[in-house]
């Protein structure tokens, strides 16, 4: 499951720009639409603060 570290995420929206499923929405903070997310991990690659990661939950 894709998770966001809310302590380091600045809500810049850079990950949202590259999400091919339109599953991320950032406006000062990041929201993940888990129904749309296919865990392609593109967002993790482009996150400038390394705030996104995968967990086993």
PDBQT receptor file of N, H, CA, C and O in Angstrom, charges set to zero:
ATOM      1  N   UNK A   1       0.841  -1.175   0.000  1.00  0.00    +0.000 N 
ATOM      2  CA  UNK A   1       0.000   0.000   0.000  1.00  0.00    +0.000 C 
ATOM      3  C   UNK A   1       0.892   1.247   0.000  1.00  0.00    +0.000 C 
ATOM      4  O   UNK A   1       1.857   1.331   0.760  1.00  0.00    +0.000 OA
ATOM      5  N   UNK A   2       0.565   2.189  -0.840  1.00  0.00    +0.000 N 
ATOM      6  H   UNK A   2      -0.219   2.121  -1.457  1.00  0.00    +0.000 HD
ATOM      7  CA  UNK A   2       1.281   3.452  -0.903  1.00  0.00    +0.000 C 
ATOM      8  C   UNK A   2       0.947   4.280   0.329  1.00  0.00    +0.000 C 
ATOM      9  O   UNK A   2      -0.221   4.435   0.687  1.00  0.00    +0.000 OA
ATOM     10  N   UNK A   3       1.975   4.807   0.971  1.00  0.00    +0.000 N 
ATOM     11  H   UNK A   3       2.923   4.681   0.681  1.00  0.00    +0.000 HD
ATOM     12  CA  UNK A   3       1.750   5.657   2.138  1.00  0.00    +0.000 C 
ATOM     13  C   UNK A   3       2.554   6.940   1.998  1.00  0.00    +0.000 C 
ATOM     14  O   UNK A   3       3.563   6.988   1.294  1.00  0.00    +0.000 OA
ATOM     15  N   UNK A   4       2.092   7.966   2.676  1.00  0.00    +0.000 N 
ATOM     16  H   UNK A   4       1.272   7.926   3.248  1.00  0.00    +0.000 HD
ATOM     17  CA  UNK A   4       2.768   9.259   2.656  1.00  0.00    +0.000 C 
ATOM     18  C   UNK A   4       3.223   9.599   4.066  1.00  0.00    +0.000 C 
ATOM     19  O   UNK A   4       2.469   9.442   5.026  1.00  0.00    +0.000 OA
ATOM     20  N   UNK A   5       4.454  10.061   4.185  1.00  0.00    +0.000 N 
ATOM     21  H   UNK A   5       5.067  10.188   3.405  1.00  0.00    +0.000 HD
ATOM     22  CA  UNK A   5       4.974  10.533   5.460  1.00  0.00    +0.000 C 
ATOM     23  C   UNK A   5       4.541  11.987   5.589  1.00  0.00    +0.000 C 
ATOM     24  O   UNK A   5       5.115  12.871   4.953  1.00  0.00    +0.000 OA
ATOM     25  N   UNK A   6       3.540  12.229   6.403  1.00  0.00    +0.000 N 
ATOM     26  H   UNK A   6       3.074  11.512   6.920  1.00  0.00    +0.000 HD
ATOM     27  CA  UNK A   6       2.970  13.565   6.539  1.00  0.00    +0.000 C 
ATOM     28  C   UNK A   6       3.919  14.555   7.208  1.00  0.00    +0.000 C 
ATOM     29  O   UNK A   6       3.717  15.766   7.118  1.00  0.00    +0.000 OA
ATOM     30  N   UNK A   7       4.945  14.051   7.873  1.00  0.00    +0.000 N 
ATOM     31  H   UNK A   7       5.109  13.068   7.946  1.00  0.00    +0.000 HD
ATOM     32  CA  UNK A   7       5.921  14.935   8.514  1.00  0.00    +0.000 C 
ATOM     33  C   UNK A   7       6.882  15.551   7.503  1.00  0.00    +0.000 C 
ATOM     34  O   UNK A   7       7.392  16.650   7.717  1.00  0.00    +0.000 OA
ATOM     35  N   UNK A   8       7.130  14.839   6.397  1.00  0.00    +0.000 N 
ATOM     36  H   UNK A   8       6.716  13.946   6.223  1.00  0.00    +0.000 HD
ATOM     37  CA  UNK A   8       8.082  15.356   5.413  1.00  0.00    +0.000 C 
ATOM     38  C   UNK A   8       7.409  15.836   4.118  1.00  0.00    +0.000 C 
ATOM     39  O   UNK A   8       8.007  16.606   3.366  1.00  0.00    +0.000 OA
ATOM     40  N   UNK A   9       6.196  15.399   3.854  1.00  0.00    +0.000 N 
ATOM     41  H   UNK A   9       5.710  14.773   4.465  1.00  0.00    +0.000 HD
ATOM     42  CA  UNK A   9       5.485  15.824   2.643  1.00  0.00    +0.000 C 
ATOM     43  C   UNK A   9       5.126  17.301   2.754  1.00  0.00    +0.000 C 
ATOM     44  O   UNK A   9       4.578  17.747   3.763  1.00  0.00    +0.000 OA
ATOM     45  N   UNK A  10       5.443  18.053   1.701  1.00  0.00    +0.000 N 
ATOM     46  H   UNK A  10       5.887  17.691   0.881  1.00  0.00    +0.000 HD
ATOM     47  CA  UNK A  10       5.141  19.483   1.686  1.00  0.00    +0.000 C 
ATOM     48  C   UNK A  10       3.925  19.795   0.819  1.00  0.00    +0.000 C 
ATOM     49  O   UNK A  10       3.557  20.960   0.668  1.00  0.00    +0.000 OA
ATOM     50  N   UNK A  11       3.296  18.763   0.246  1.00  0.00    +0.000 N 
ATOM     51  H   UNK A  11       3.595  17.817   0.369  1.00  0.00    +0.000 HD
ATOM     52  CA  UNK A  11       2.096  18.960  -0.554  1.00  0.00    +0.000 C 
ATOM     53  C   UNK A  11       2.346  19.719  -1.842  1.00  0.00    +0.000 C 
ATOM     54  O   UNK A  11       1.475  20.449  -2.316  1.00  0.00    +0.000 OA
ATOM     55  N   UNK A  12       3.529  19.551  -2.411  1.00  0.00    +0.000 N 
ATOM     56  H   UNK A  12       4.237  18.958  -2.026  1.00  0.00    +0.000 HD
ATOM     57  CA  UNK A  12       3.912  20.318  -3.606  1.00  0.00    +0.000 C 
ATOM     58  C   UNK A  12       3.161  19.884  -4.863  1.00  0.00    +0.000 C 
ATOM     59  O   UNK A  12       3.014  20.675  -5.794  1.00  0.00    +0.000 OA
ATOM     60  N   UNK A  13       2.684  18.642  -4.902  1.00  0.00    +0.000 N 
ATOM     61  H   UNK A  13       2.804  17.999  -4.145  1.00  0.00    +0.000 HD
ATOM     62  CA  UNK A  13       1.945  18.150  -6.052  1.00  0.00    +0.000 C 
ATOM     63  C   UNK A  13       2.804  17.578  -7.163  1.00  0.00    +0.000 C 
ATOM     64  O   UNK A  13       2.282  17.183  -8.205  1.00  0.00    +0.000 OA
ATOM     65  N   UNK A  14       4.105  17.527  -6.961  1.00  0.00    +0.000 N 
ATOM     66  H   UNK A  14       4.529  17.848  -6.115  1.00  0.00    +0.000 HD
ATOM     67  CA  UNK A  14       4.987  17.000  -7.994  1.00  0.00    +0.000 C 
ATOM     68  C   UNK A  14       4.633  15.551  -8.314  1.00  0.00    +0.000 C 
ATOM     69  O   UNK A  14       4.617  15.174  -9.486  1.00  0.00    +0.000 OA
ATOM     70  N   UNK A  15       4.352  14.745  -7.320  1.00  0.00    +0.000 N 
ATOM     71  H   UNK A  15       4.365  15.051  -6.368  1.00  0.00    +0.000 HD
ATOM     72  CA  UNK A  15       3.974  13.344  -7.540  1.00  0.00    +0.000 C 
ATOM     73  C   UNK A  15       2.666  13.254  -8.325  1.00  0.00    +0.000 C 
ATOM     74  O   UNK A  15       2.504  12.382  -9.179  1.00  0.00    +0.000 OA
ATOM     75  N   UNK A  16       1.757  14.140  -8.036  1.00  0.00    +0.000 N 
ATOM     76  H   UNK A  16       1.888  14.849  -7.343  1.00  0.00    +0.000 HD
ATOM     77  CA  UNK A  16       0.464  14.175  -8.715  1.00  0.00    +0.000 C 
ATOM     78  C   UNK A  16       0.653  14.397 -10.213  1.00  0.00    +0.000 C 
ATOM     79  O   UNK A  16      -0.079  13.826 -11.022  1.00  0.00    +0.000 OA
ATOM     80  N   UNK A  17       1.611  15.208 -10.580  1.00  0.00    +0.000 N 
ATOM     81  H   UNK A  17       2.206  15.672  -9.923  1.00  0.00    +0.000 HD
ATOM     82  CA  UNK A  17       1.892  15.510 -11.978  1.00  0.00    +0.000 C 
ATOM     83  C   UNK A  17       2.227  14.258 -12.776  1.00  0.00    +0.000 C 
ATOM     84  O   UNK A  17       1.866  14.154 -13.948  1.00  0.00    +0.000 OA
ATOM     85  N   UNK A  18       2.910  13.314 -12.156  1.00  0.00    +0.000 N 
ATOM     86  H   UNK A  18       3.204  13.398 -11.203  1.00  0.00    +0.000 HD
ATOM     87  CA  UNK A  18       3.392  12.134 -12.854  1.00  0.00    +0.000 C 
ATOM     88  C   UNK A  18       2.527  10.892 -12.657  1.00  0.00    +0.000 C 
ATOM     89  O   UNK A  18       2.792   9.866 -13.284  1.00  0.00    +0.000 OA
ATOM     90  N   UNK A  19       1.518  10.951 -11.819  1.00  0.00    +0.000 N 
ATOM     91  H   UNK A  19       1.303  11.785 -11.310  1.00  0.00    +0.000 HD
ATOM     92  CA  UNK A  19       0.671   9.780 -11.561  1.00  0.00    +0.000 C 
ATOM     93  C   UNK A  19      -0.180   9.459 -12.796  1.00  0.00    +0.000 C 
ATOM     94  O   UNK A  19      -1.038  10.258 -13.171  1.00  0.00    +0.000 OA
ATOM     95  N   UNK A  20       0.045   8.300 -13.434  1.00  0.00    +0.000 N 
ATOM     96  H   UNK A  20       0.742   7.651 -13.130  1.00  0.00    +0.000 HD
ATOM     97  CA  UNK A  20      -0.712   7.958 -14.636  1.00  0.00    +0.000 C 
ATOM     98  C   UNK A  20      -2.169   7.586 -14.361  1.00  0.00    +0.000 C 
ATOM     99  O   UNK A  20      -2.973   7.535 -15.292  1.00  0.00    +0.000 OA
ATOM    100  N   UNK A  21      -2.519   7.326 -13.109  1.00  0.00    +0.000 N 
ATOM    101  H   UNK A  21      -1.866   7.367 -12.353  1.00  0.00    +0.000 HD
ATOM    102  CA  UNK A  21      -3.879   6.916 -12.745  1.00  0.00    +0.000 C 
ATOM    103  C   UNK A  21      -4.698   8.046 -12.134  1.00  0.00    +0.000 C 
ATOM    104  O   UNK A  21      -5.863   7.849 -11.789  1.00  0.00    +0.000 OA
ATOM    105  N   UNK A  22      -4.099   9.234 -11.997  1.00  0.00    +0.000 N 
ATOM    106  H   UNK A  22      -3.153   9.395 -12.277  1.00  0.00    +0.000 HD
ATOM    107  CA  UNK A  22      -4.760  10.381 -11.357  1.00  0.00    +0.000 C 
ATOM    108  C   UNK A  22      -5.257  10.003  -9.954  1.00  0.00    +0.000 C 
ATOM    109  O   UNK A  22      -6.363  10.364  -9.552  1.00  0.00    +0.000 OA
ATOM    110  N   UNK A  23      -4.419   9.275  -9.228  1.00  0.00    +0.000 N 
ATOM    111  H   UNK A  23      -3.520   8.982  -9.554  1.00  0.00    +0.000 HD
ATOM    112  CA  UNK A  23      -4.789   8.784  -7.903  1.00  0.00    +0.000 C 
ATOM    113  C   UNK A  23      -4.283   9.676  -6.773  1.00  0.00    +0.000 C 
ATOM    114  O   UNK A  23      -4.610   9.441  -5.610  1.00  0.00    +0.000 OA
ATOM    115  N   UNK A  24      -3.500  10.684  -7.094  1.00  0.00    +0.000 N 
ATOM    116  H   UNK A  24      -3.234  10.876  -8.039  1.00  0.00    +0.000 HD
ATOM    117  CA  UNK A  24      -2.938  11.563  -6.082  1.00  0.00    +0.000 C 
ATOM    118  C   UNK A  24      -3.493  12.970  -6.247  1.00  0.00    +0.000 C 
ATOM    119  O   UNK A  24      -3.630  13.473  -7.362  1.00  0.00    +0.000 OA
ATOM    120  N   UNK A  25      -3.809  13.597  -5.117  1.00  0.00    +0.000 N 
ATOM    121  H   UNK A  25      -3.697  13.188  -4.211  1.00  0.00    +0.000 HD
ATOM    122  CA  UNK A  25      -4.346  14.951  -5.133  1.00  0.00    +0.000 C 
ATOM    123  C   UNK A  25      -3.659  15.744  -4.032  1.00  0.00    +0.000 C 
ATOM    124  O   UNK A  25      -3.794  15.437  -2.848  1.00  0.00    +0.000 OA
ATOM    125  N   UNK A  26      -2.923  16.764  -4.443  1.00  0.00    +0.000 N 
ATOM    126  H   UNK A  26      -2.814  17.012  -5.405  1.00  0.00    +0.000 HD
ATOM    127  CA  UNK A  26      -2.168  17.564  -3.482  1.00  0.00    +0.000 C 
ATOM    128  C   UNK A  26      -2.577  19.027  -3.571  1.00  0.00    +0.000 C 
ATOM    129  O   UNK A  26      -2.623  19.623  -4.647  1.00  0.00    +0.000 OA
ATOM    130  N   UNK A  27      -2.868  19.575  -2.419  1.00  0.00    +0.000 N 
ATOM    131  H   UNK A  27      -2.831  19.091  -1.545  1.00  0.00    +0.000 HD
ATOM    132  CA  UNK A  27      -3.161  20.993  -2.314  1.00  0.00    +0.000 C 
ATOM    133  C   UNK A  27      -2.791  21.404  -0.891  1.00  0.00    +0.000 C 
ATOM    134  O   UNK A  27      -3.650  21.638  -0.041  1.00  0.00    +0.000 OA
ATOM    135  N   UNK A  28      -1.479  21.483  -0.665  1.00  0.00    +0.000 N 
ATOM    136  H   UNK A  28      -0.781  21.292  -1.356  1.00  0.00    +0.000 HD
ATOM    137  CA  UNK A  28      -0.984  21.763   0.676  1.00  0.00    +0.000 C 
ATOM    138  C   UNK A  28      -0.769  20.498   1.493  1.00  0.00    +0.000 C 
ATOM    139  O   UNK A  28       0.004  20.504   2.451  1.00  0.00    +0.000 OA
ATOM    140  N   UNK A  29      -1.440  19.419   1.128  1.00  0.00    +0.000 N 
ATOM    141  H   UNK A  29      -2.068  19.414   0.350  1.00  0.00    +0.000 HD
ATOM    142  CA  UNK A  29      -1.250  18.095   1.721  1.00  0.00    +0.000 C 
ATOM    143  C   UNK A  29      -1.638  17.074   0.660  1.00  0.00    +0.000 C 
ATOM    144  O   UNK A  29      -2.328  17.414  -0.302  1.00  0.00    +0.000 OA
ATOM    145  N   UNK A  30      -1.213  15.853   0.820  1.00  0.00    +0.000 N 
ATOM    146  H   UNK A  30      -0.653  15.577   1.601  1.00  0.00    +0.000 HD
ATOM    147  CA  UNK A  30      -1.438  14.821  -0.195  1.00  0.00    +0.000 C 
ATOM    148  C   UNK A  30      -2.532  13.863   0.216  1.00  0.00    +0.000 C 
ATOM    149  O   UNK A  30      -2.547  13.364   1.341  1.00  0.00    +0.000 OA
ATOM    150  N   UNK A  31      -3.446  13.609  -0.703  1.00  0.00    +0.000 N 
ATOM    151  H   UNK A  31      -3.433  14.015  -1.617  1.00  0.00    +0.000 HD
ATOM    152  CA  UNK A  31      -4.463  12.582  -0.530  1.00  0.00    +0.000 C 
ATOM    153  C   UNK A  31      -4.251  11.513  -1.588  1.00  0.00    +0.000 C 
ATOM    154  O   UNK A  31      -3.944  11.825  -2.738  1.00  0.00    +0.000 OA
ATOM    155  N   UNK A  32      -4.414  10.259  -1.205  1.00  0.00    +0.000 N 
ATOM    156  H   UNK A  32      -4.664  10.006  -0.271  1.00  0.00    +0.000 HD
ATOM    157  CA  UNK A  32      -4.247   9.136  -2.120  1.00  0.00    +0.000 C 
ATOM    158  C   UNK A  32      -5.605   8.469  -2.321  1.00  0.00    +0.000 C 
ATOM    159  O   UNK A  32      -6.257   8.078  -1.353  1.00  0.00    +0.000 OA
ATOM    160  N   UNK A  33      -6.022   8.342  -3.558  1.00  0.00    +0.000 N 
ATOM    161  H   UNK A  33      -5.492   8.659  -4.344  1.00  0.00    +0.000 HD
ATOM    162  CA  UNK A  33      -7.252   7.626  -3.896  1.00  0.00    +0.000 C 
ATOM    163  C   UNK A  33      -6.858   6.172  -4.146  1.00  0.00    +0.000 C 
ATOM    164  O   UNK A  33      -6.400   5.824  -5.234  1.00  0.00    +0.000 OA
ATOM    165  N   UNK A  34      -7.040   5.331  -3.134  1.00  0.00    +0.000 N 
ATOM    166  H   UNK A  34      -7.412   5.614  -2.250  1.00  0.00    +0.000 HD
ATOM    167  CA  UNK A  34      -6.594   3.940  -3.202  1.00  0.00    +0.000 C 
ATOM    168  C   UNK A  34      -7.387   3.116  -4.210  1.00  0.00    +0.000 C 
ATOM    169  O   UNK A  34      -6.913   2.069  -4.650  1.00  0.00    +0.000 OA
ATOM    170  N   UNK A  35      -8.570   3.560  -4.583  1.00  0.00    +0.000 N 
ATOM    171  H   UNK A  35      -8.956   4.411  -4.226  1.00  0.00    +0.000 HD
ATOM    172  CA  UNK A  35      -9.338   2.843  -5.593  1.00  0.00    +0.000 C 
ATOM    173  C   UNK A  35      -8.731   3.031  -6.979  1.00  0.00    +0.000 C 
ATOM    174  O   UNK A  35      -8.857   2.152  -7.832  1.00  0.00    +0.000 OA
ATOM    175  N   UNK A  36      -8.077   4.160  -7.211  1.00  0.00    +0.000 N 
ATOM    176  H   UNK A  36      -7.974   4.874  -6.518  1.00  0.00    +0.000 HD
ATOM    177  CA  UNK A  36      -7.435   4.435  -8.497  1.00  0.00    +0.000 C 
ATOM    178  C   UNK A  36      -5.979   3.983  -8.536  1.00  0.00    +0.000 C 
ATOM    179  O   UNK A  36      -5.471   3.645  -9.605  1.00  0.00    +0.000 OA
ATOM    180  N   UNK A  37      -5.305   3.971  -7.400  1.00  0.00    +0.000 N 
ATOM    181  H   UNK A  37      -5.718   4.245  -6.532  1.00  0.00    +0.000 HD
ATOM    182  CA  UNK A  37      -3.877   3.661  -7.338  1.00  0.00    +0.000 C 
ATOM    183  C   UNK A  37      -3.623   2.208  -7.716  1.00  0.00    +0.000 C 
ATOM    184  O   UNK A  37      -4.198   1.293  -7.126  1.00  0.00    +0.000 OA
ATOM    185  N   UNK A  38      -2.753   2.002  -8.712  1.00  0.00    +0.000 N 
ATOM    186  H   UNK A  38      -2.286   2.745  -9.192  1.00  0.00    +0.000 HD
ATOM    187  CA  UNK A  38      -2.399   0.635  -9.100  1.00  0.00    +0.000 C 
ATOM    188  C   UNK A  38      -0.985   0.261  -8.647  1.00  0.00    +0.000 C 
ATOM    189  O   UNK A  38      -0.418  -0.731  -9.103  1.00  0.00    +0.000 OA
ATOM    190  N   UNK A  39      -0.432   1.066  -7.750  1.00  0.00    +0.000 N 
ATOM    191  H   UNK A  39      -0.893   1.872  -7.380  1.00  0.00    +0.000 HD
ATOM    192  CA  UNK A  39       0.883   0.829  -7.142  1.00  0.00    +0.000 C 
ATOM    193  C   UNK A  39       1.990   0.710  -8.189  1.00  0.00    +0.000 C 
ATOM    194  O   UNK A  39       2.850  -0.166  -8.096  1.00  0.00    +0.000 OA
ATOM    195  N   UNK A  40       1.964   1.588  -9.177  1.00  0.00    +0.000 N 
ATOM    196  H   UNK A  40       1.265   2.300  -9.253  1.00  0.00    +0.000 HD
ATOM    197  CA  UNK A  40       2.994   1.583 -10.219  1.00  0.00    +0.000 C 
ATOM    198  C   UNK A  40       4.313   2.173  -9.716  1.00  0.00    +0.000 C 
ATOM    199  O   UNK A  40       5.364   1.935 -10.310  1.00  0.00    +0.000 OA
ATOM    200  N   UNK A  41       4.261   2.938  -8.631  1.00  0.00    +0.000 N 
ATOM    201  H   UNK A  41       3.407   3.132  -8.149  1.00  0.00    +0.000 HD
ATOM    202  CA  UNK A  41       5.418   3.510  -7.944  1.00  0.00    +0.000 C 
ATOM    203  C   UNK A  41       6.090   4.676  -8.679  1.00  0.00    +0.000 C 
ATOM    204  O   UNK A  41       7.174   5.103  -8.282  1.00  0.00    +0.000 OA
ATOM    205  N   UNK A  42       5.484   5.184  -9.714  1.00  0.00    +0.000 N 
ATOM    206  H   UNK A  42       4.604   4.837 -10.037  1.00  0.00    +0.000 HD
ATOM    207  CA  UNK A  42       6.041   6.338 -10.416  1.00  0.00    +0.000 C 
ATOM    208  C   UNK A  42       6.145   7.529  -9.466  1.00  0.00    +0.000 C 
ATOM    209  O   UNK A  42       7.136   8.258  -9.500  1.00  0.00    +0.000 OA
ATOM    210  N   UNK A  43       5.161   7.728  -8.643  1.00  0.00    +0.000 N 
ATOM    211  H   UNK A  43       4.356   7.135  -8.615  1.00  0.00    +0.000 HD
ATOM    212  CA  UNK A  43       5.151   8.863  -7.720  1.00  0.00    +0.000 C 
ATOM    213  C   UNK A  43       6.335   8.833  -6.759  1.00  0.00    +0.000 C 
ATOM    214  O   UNK A  43       6.895   9.879  -6.431  1.00  0.00    +0.000 OA
ATOM    215  N   UNK A  44       6.715   7.648  -6.312  1.00  0.00    +0.000 N 
ATOM    216  H   UNK A  44       6.260   6.798  -6.578  1.00  0.00    +0.000 HD
ATOM    217  CA  UNK A  44       7.843   7.514  -5.390  1.00  0.00    +0.000 C 
ATOM    218  C   UNK A  44       9.123   8.017  -6.042  1.00  0.00    +0.000 C 
ATOM    219  O   UNK A  44       9.939   8.679  -5.401  1.00  0.00    +0.000 OA
ATOM    220  N   UNK A  45       9.288   7.699  -7.310  1.00  0.00    +0.000 N 
ATOM    221  H   UNK A  45       8.625   7.161  -7.830  1.00  0.00    +0.000 HD
ATOM    222  CA  UNK A  45      10.481   8.102  -8.048  1.00  0.00    +0.000 C 
ATOM    223  C   UNK A  45      10.601   9.623  -8.160  1.00  0.00    +0.000 C 
ATOM    224  O   UNK A  45      11.708  10.160  -8.139  1.00  0.00    +0.000 OA
ATOM    225  N   UNK A  46       9.473  10.313  -8.280  1.00  0.00    +0.000 N 
ATOM    226  H   UNK A  46       8.574   9.876  -8.297  1.00  0.00    +0.000 HD
ATOM    227  CA  UNK A  46       9.493  11.750  -8.511  1.00  0.00    +0.000 C 
ATOM    228  C   UNK A  46       9.286  12.604  -7.261  1.00  0.00    +0.000 C 
ATOM    229  O   UNK A  46       9.352  13.829  -7.355  1.00  0.00    +0.000 OA
ATOM    230  N   UNK A  47       9.043  12.015  -6.115  1.00  0.00    +0.000 N 
ATOM    231  H   UNK A  47       8.989  11.020  -6.039  1.00  0.00    +0.000 HD
ATOM    232  CA  UNK A  47       8.822  12.794  -4.890  1.00  0.00    +0.000 C 
ATOM    233  C   UNK A  47      10.121  13.481  -4.459  1.00  0.00    +0.000 C 
ATOM    234  O   UNK A  47      11.098  12.805  -4.139  1.00  0.00    +0.000 OA
ATOM    235  N   UNK A  48      10.139  14.824  -4.448  1.00  0.00    +0.000 N 
ATOM    236  H   UNK A  48       9.345  15.373  -4.708  1.00  0.00    +0.000 HD
ATOM    237  CA  UNK A  48      11.373  15.536  -4.110  1.00  0.00    +0.000 C 
ATOM    238  C   UNK A  48      11.760  15.451  -2.635  1.00  0.00    +0.000 C 
ATOM    239  O   UNK A  48      12.899  15.758  -2.283  1.00  0.00    +0.000 OA
ATOM    240  N   UNK A  49      10.837  15.042  -1.770  1.00  0.00    +0.000 N 
ATOM    241  H   UNK A  49       9.912  14.793  -2.056  1.00  0.00    +0.000 HD
ATOM    242  CA  UNK A  49      11.143  14.958  -0.339  1.00  0.00    +0.000 C 
ATOM    243  C   UNK A  49      11.195  13.516   0.159  1.00  0.00    +0.000 C 
ATOM    244  O   UNK A  49      11.300  13.277   1.362  1.00  0.00    +0.000 OA
ATOM    245  N   UNK A  50      11.123  12.555  -0.762  1.00  0.00    +0.000 N 
ATOM    246  H   UNK A  50      11.038  12.749  -1.739  1.00  0.00    +0.000 HD
ATOM    247  CA  UNK A  50      11.127  11.123  -0.396  1.00  0.00    +0.000 C 
ATOM    248  C   UNK A  50      10.076  10.800   0.661  1.00  0.00    +0.000 C 
ATOM    249  O   UNK A  50      10.335  10.058   1.608  1.00  0.00    +0.000 OA
ATOM    250  N   UNK A  51       8.894  11.366   0.483  1.00  0.00    +0.000 N 
ATOM    251  H   UNK A  51       8.684  11.969  -0.286  1.00  0.00    +0.000 HD
ATOM    252  CA  UNK A  51       7.821  11.202   1.462  1.00  0.00    +0.000 C 
ATOM    253  C   UNK A  51       6.877  10.053   1.153  1.00  0.00    +0.000 C 
ATOM    254  O   UNK A  51       6.018   9.725   1.971  1.00  0.00    +0.000 OA
ATOM    255  N   UNK A  52       7.022   9.437  -0.009  1.00  0.00    +0.000 N 
ATOM    256  H   UNK A  52       7.720   9.703  -0.673  1.00  0.00    +0.000 HD
ATOM    257  CA  UNK A  52       6.163   8.320  -0.390  1.00  0.00    +0.000 C 
ATOM    258  C   UNK A  52       6.900   7.005  -0.293  1.00  0.00    +0.000 C 
ATOM    259  O   UNK A  52       8.086   6.925  -0.611  1.00  0.00    +0.000 OA
ATOM    260  N   UNK A  53       6.195   5.965   0.150  1.00  0.00    +0.000 N 
ATOM    261  H   UNK A  53       5.232   6.030   0.409  1.00  0.00    +0.000 HD
ATOM    262  CA  UNK A  53       6.790   4.645   0.267  1.00  0.00    +0.000 C 
ATOM    263  C   UNK A  53       5.703   3.589   0.196  1.00  0.00    +0.000 C 
ATOM    264  O   UNK A  53       4.512   3.886   0.295  1.00  0.00    +0.000 OA
ATOM    265  N   UNK A  54       6.141   2.346   0.021  1.00  0.00    +0.000 N 
ATOM    266  H   UNK A  54       7.108   2.104  -0.059  1.00  0.00    +0.000 HD
ATOM    267  CA  UNK A  54       5.220   1.218   0.023  1.00  0.00    +0.000 C 
ATOM    268  C   UNK A  54       5.321   0.509   1.360  1.00  0.00    +0.000 C 
ATOM    269  O   UNK A  54       6.412   0.334   1.903  1.00  0.00    +0.000 OA
ATOM    270  N   UNK A  55       4.171   0.102   1.887  1.00  0.00    +0.000 N 
ATOM    271  H   UNK A  55       3.285   0.244   1.446  1.00  0.00    +0.000 HD
ATOM    272  CA  UNK A  55       4.132  -0.677   3.113  1.00  0.00    +0.000 C 
ATOM    273  C   UNK A  55       3.389  -1.972   2.836  1.00  0.00    +0.000 C 
ATOM    274  O   UNK A  55       2.731  -2.103   1.803  1.00  0.00    +0.000 OA
ATOM    275  N   UNK A  56       3.486  -2.911   3.734  1.00  0.00    +0.000 N 
ATOM    276  H   UNK A  56       4.020  -2.804   4.573  1.00  0.00    +0.000 HD
ATOM    277  CA  UNK A  56       2.834  -4.211   3.586  1.00  0.00    +0.000 C 
ATOM    278  C   UNK A  56       1.412  -4.224   4.111  1.00  0.00    +0.000 C 
ATOM    279  O   UNK A  56       0.774  -5.277   4.123  1.00  0.00    +0.000 OA
ATOM    280  N   UNK A  57       0.906  -3.101   4.537  1.00  0.00    +0.000 N 
ATOM    281  H   UNK A  57       1.424  -2.245   4.527  1.00  0.00    +0.000 HD
ATOM    282  CA  UNK A  57      -0.446  -3.043   5.113  1.00  0.00    +0.000 C 
ATOM    283  C   UNK A  57      -1.523  -3.193   4.089  1.00  0.00    +0.000 C 
ATOM    284  O   UNK A  57      -2.706  -3.164   4.429  1.00  0.00    +0.000 OA
TER     285      UNK A  57
